[in-house]
């Protein structure tokens, strides 16, 4: 399992001006449909359909995450379209849908997720260590740090879509 160390921020508005001023360089844009298969307070199992908006290329992943907060264990691997479709159809759940912009900012990579079913934009920054994550000073435009606030987690939002 690999360790995912990230901080999340409640992005108040999409940083169009920073992109126009070339302070933020967009690397890629993806359309993501995400469905959870199992979850509890400490772990999750999900599948995703990911469309690269520039090329139209579609990929599918299966992910297991263990833990909460700043760092979590994660296993993610590619699956076929057929397996993805079988899993999604078997459960009949409503997928969580969002657009993800991956961008370079000050020599690092950030991801901005803008959700469809709720009014929410989240900015994520991944780190190599918890020390780096804890010492990171976010600029004001990132918004409020929500790294440890579970009400903003993808799995909580998805669960609300299912009426659970």
C-alpha positions in Angstrom: 0.0 0.0 0.0 1.2 3.5 -0.7 0.7 6.4 1.7 -1.4 9.3 0.5 -0.6 12.5 2.4 -2.7 15.5 1.4 -4.3 18.7 2.6 -7.7 19.8 1.4 -9.1 23.3 1.1 -12.6 24.7 0.6 -11.9 26.7 -2.6 -14.1 29.8 -2.5 -13.9 30.5 -6.2 -12.1 29.0 -9.2 -8.8 30.8 -9.7 -9.4 32.1 -13.3 -7.2 35.2 -12.8 -4.2 33.1 -11.7 -4.6 30.9 -14.8 -4.8 34.0 -17.0 -1.7 35.5 -15.3 0.2 32.2 -15.8 0.7 31.8 -12.0 -1.3 28.6 -12.2 -0.6 26.3 -15.2 -3.4 23.9 -16.1 -1.9 20.4 -16.9 -5.0 18.4 -17.4 -8.8 18.4 -17.0 -10.8 15.2 -16.3 -14.4 14.3 -15.9 -14.8 11.8 -13.0 -17.8 9.5 -12.1 -17.1 7.9 -8.7 -19.2 5.1 -7.0 -18.5 3.6 -3.6 -18.9 -0.1 -3.1 -18.2 -0.3 0.6 -17.3 2.2 3.3 -17.2 2.7 7.0 -15.6 5.4 9.2 -12.0 4.2 8.5 -12.0 2.7 5.0 -13.5 2.9 1.5 -13.7 0.9 -1.7 -14.6 2.7 -4.9 -14.6 2.6 -8.7 -14.1 5.5 -11.0 -14.7 6.3 -14.7 -12.3 9.1 -15.8 -12.5 10.9 -19.0 -9.6 13.1 -20.2 -11.3 16.2 -21.5 -8.5 17.1 -24.0 -8.1 13.7 -25.6 -11.4 12.0 -24.8 -9.5 9.0 -23.5 -11.4 7.0 -20.9 -9.9 5.0 -18.0 -11.3 3.1 -15.1 -9.9 2.5 -11.6 -10.6 0.5 -8.5 -9.4 2.0 -5.2 -9.1 1.0 -1.6 -8.3 3.6 1.1 -7.7 3.1 4.8 -7.6 5.9 7.3 -8.8 9.4 7.7 -7.4 12.9 7.8 -4.0 14.0 6.6 -2.5 10.6 5.6 -4.2 7.4 4.4 -3.1 4.1 3.0 -4.2 3.7 -0.6 -4.2 1.0 -3.3 -5.4 2.0 -6.8 -5.2 0.0 -10.0 -6.8 0.1 -13.5 -9.7 -2.1 -14.3 -11.5 -2.7 -17.6 -14.6 -0.9 -18.8 -16.5 -4.3 -18.6 -15.6 -4.8 -15.0 -16.5 -1.2 -14.1 -19.9 -1.5 -15.9 -20.7 -4.8 -14.1 -19.9 -3.3 -10.7 -21.8 -0.1 -11.2 -24.9 -1.8 -12.7 -24.9 -4.5 -9.9 -25.3 -1.9 -7.2 -27.4 0.7 -9.0 -25.9 3.6 -7.1 -25.9 7.2 -8.3 -22.3 8.2 -9.0 -20.7 11.3 -7.6 -19.7 13.4 -10.6 -17.1 16.2 -10.7 -14.5 17.9 -12.9 -10.9 17.8 -11.8 -8.3 20.3 -12.9 -4.7 19.3 -12.3 -2.4 22.3 -12.3 1.2 23.4 -11.5 1.5 26.1 -8.9 4.8 27.3 -7.5 6.7 24.2 -8.6 4.1 21.8 -7.1 0.9 20.1 -8.2 -2.6 21.0 -7.1 -5.9 19.4 -7.9 -9.2 21.3 -8.0 -12.4 19.3 -7.9 -15.7 21.0 -8.8 -18.8 18.9 -8.0 -22.0 18.7 -10.0 -24.6 17.5 -7.5 -23.6 20.0 -4.8 -22.1 23.5 -4.8 -18.6 22.6 -3.7 -15.1 23.1 -5.0 -12.1 21.5 -3.2 -8.4 22.1 -3.7 -6.0 19.3 -2.8 -2.3 19.4 -2.3 -0.3 16.1 -1.9 2.9 15.9 0.0 5.9 13.6 0.4 5.7 13.6 4.2 3.5 14.7 7.1 6.2 17.2 8.1 5.9 18.9 4.7 2.1 18.8 4.9 2.0 20.3 8.4 4.5 23.0 7.6 2.8 24.1 4.4 1.5 27.7 4.5 -1.5 27.9 2.2 -2.2 31.2 0.4 -5.5 32.9 1.2 -7.0 32.0 -2.2 -7.0 28.3 -1.3 -9.7 28.9 1.3 -10.4 27.2 4.6 -8.4 24.1 5.5 -10.8 21.2 5.6 -8.3 18.3 5.7 -9.8 16.9 8.9 -13.4 17.8 8.3 -15.3 14.7 7.3 -18.4 16.5 6.1 -16.5 17.5 3.0 -15.3 13.9 2.2 -16.2 12.4 -1.1 -17.8 9.4 0.6 -20.0 11.6 2.8 -21.2 13.6 -0.2 -21.8 10.3 -2.2 -23.7 8.8 0.7 -26.1 11.8 0.8 -26.7 11.3 -3.0 -27.9 7.8 -2.2 -30.3 9.1 0.5 -28.4 7.2 3.2 
